Amino acid sequence: MNKKKFILTALCLVLVLGMMVAPTLAYFTDYTTAHGTVAVALGYRTTFEEEVDIQNNTKTFHIFNDENSNEACWVRARAVAGSDVTLEYTAATGWTLADGWYEYDTILQPGDEATGLTVKITFPKGYEGDQKNVVVLYESAKVTYDSEGNPVKPTADTWKPVNNG
């Protein structure tokens, strides 16, 4: 009797599993085709240039929203150096210091440039090395708008570091 129950249960299980094969095959083998073209928007692309004045120990940097971009963006920048190096900024019009970064106040439309931001580098007295590493970092963020269509300044988690390499 136990053998009959076992065989009956096994047959029921095979029957149930067999009914699931067709929908499973249909799911994994179904396909569709598409026709036509769709433009792909790649967002914004920023570029960076710096001018180094060795005589005056200054760096002036400019950030551009590439003319081929299709979106506007915000940008910010700062320089970093060793703890014994003093950095003093001279901001051209349009830069504001916020959270240790200089943020450009104007939205960069495609083809626009953030005007120069200059940093004066002062090395400790007696420094004679030929290694003068001052690195400029910049970040960008896509422009977002509130419900009334006004641009919203980026928050700490919306800034994205730009890969310079």
C-alpha positions in Angstrom: 0.0 0.0 0.0 2.8 2.4 0.8 4.3 1.6 -2.6 1.1 2.5 -4.3 0.9 5.9 -2.5 4.5 6.6 -3.4 4.0 5.9 -7.1 0.8 7.9 -7.1 2.5 10.9 -5.4 5.4 10.6 -7.9 3.1 10.6 -10.9 1.2 13.6 -9.6 4.5 15.5 -9.1 5.6 14.6 -12.6 2.3 15.8 -14.0 2.4 19.1 -12.1 6.0 19.7 -13.1 5.2 18.8 -16.7 2.5 21.4 -16.9 5.0 24.1 -15.8 7.5 23.3 -18.6 5.5 25.0 -21.5 5.1 28.4 -19.8 8.7 28.4 -18.6 10.0 27.7 -22.1 7.7 30.4 -23.5 9.0 32.9 -21.0 12.7 32.1 -21.7 12.4 31.9 -25.5 10.1 34.8 -26.2 11.6 37.8 -28.1 10.5 40.9 -29.9 12.0 43.1 -32.5 12.3 46.9 -32.6 12.6 49.2 -35.6 13.6 52.9 -35.9 16.2 55.0 -34.2 16.3 56.8 -30.9 18.8 59.6 -30.0 20.9 58.7 -27.0 21.5 61.6 -24.6 24.9 61.3 -22.9 24.4 64.1 -20.4 27.0 66.8 -19.8 30.8 66.6 -20.1 33.0 69.1 -18.3 36.7 69.8 -19.1 39.3 71.5 -17.1 42.3 73.8 -17.8 44.8 75.3 -15.5 47.4 78.0 -16.0 50.5 77.7 -13.8 52.6 80.8 -13.0 55.8 79.5 -11.5 57.2 82.9 -10.9 54.3 83.9 -8.7 53.4 80.4 -7.4 49.9 80.6 -8.6 47.4 78.3 -10.4 44.4 79.7 -12.3 41.8 77.1 -13.3 38.9 77.2 -15.7 36.1 74.7 -16.0 34.1 74.2 -19.2 30.8 72.5 -20.0 31.6 71.0 -23.4 29.8 72.6 -26.3 28.6 69.1 -27.4 26.9 68.5 -24.0 23.2 68.4 -24.0 22.6 69.4 -20.4 23.5 72.2 -18.1 25.5 71.6 -14.9 26.8 73.2 -11.7 30.6 73.1 -11.0 32.8 73.6 -7.9 36.6 73.4 -7.3 39.3 73.5 -4.7 43.1 72.9 -4.5 44.7 70.5 -2.1 48.4 70.4 -0.9 50.4 69.2 2.1 49.6 70.6 5.5 52.6 72.9 5.6 51.6 74.6 2.3 49.3 77.7 2.5 46.6 78.1 -0.2 45.0 81.6 -0.7 42.2 81.9 -3.2 41.4 84.9 -5.4 38.0 84.3 -6.9 36.9 86.0 -10.0 33.3 87.1 -10.1 30.8 84.3 -9.6 32.6 82.0 -7.1 31.3 81.5 -3.6 33.1 79.6 -0.8 30.9 76.8 0.7 32.0 73.7 2.7 35.7 74.2 1.7 34.9 74.3 -2.0 34.5 77.3 -4.3 31.2 76.9 -6.1 30.4 78.6 -9.3 27.2 80.6 -8.9 26.0 80.4 -12.5 24.7 77.3 -14.2 27.0 76.3 -17.0 25.1 75.8 -20.2 26.7 73.7 -23.0 29.7 75.7 -24.3 30.0 77.9 -21.2 33.1 78.5 -19.0 33.4 79.0 -15.3 35.7 82.1 -15.1 39.1 81.7 -13.6 39.7 80.9 -10.0 43.2 81.6 -8.8 45.1 80.0 -5.9 48.3 81.5 -4.5 50.6 78.8 -3.1 52.9 79.7 -0.3 55.5 77.1 0.7 57.2 77.0 4.1 60.3 79.1 4.7 63.5 77.4 3.6 61.7 75.1 1.2 64.1 74.2 -1.7 62.5 71.1 -3.2 61.6 70.9 -6.8 58.4 68.9 -6.0 55.6 71.4 -5.6 52.5 69.3 -5.7 49.3 71.2 -5.5 46.3 69.2 -6.9 43.2 70.9 -8.2 39.9 68.9 -7.7 36.7 69.8 -9.3 33.2 68.3 -9.3 30.0 68.8 -11.3 26.3 68.1 -10.8 23.4 68.0 -13.2 21.0 70.9 -12.8 17.7 69.9 -11.3 14.6 72.0 -10.9 12.0 72.3 -8.2 8.2 72.0 -8.9 8.0 75.6 -10.0 10.8 75.3 -12.5 13.5 77.0 -10.5 17.1 75.5 -10.5 18.1 73.8 -7.2 21.7 74.1 -5.9 23.3 70.6 -5.5 23.5 69.0 -2.0 26.5 67.2 -0.6 25.3 63.8 -2.0 24.6 65.1 -5.6 28.1 66.4 -6.4 30.1 63.9 -8.5 33.9 63.8 -8.7 35.2 64.2 -12.2 37.7 61.6 -13.5 40.6 63.7 -14.8 42.5 60.8 -16.1 
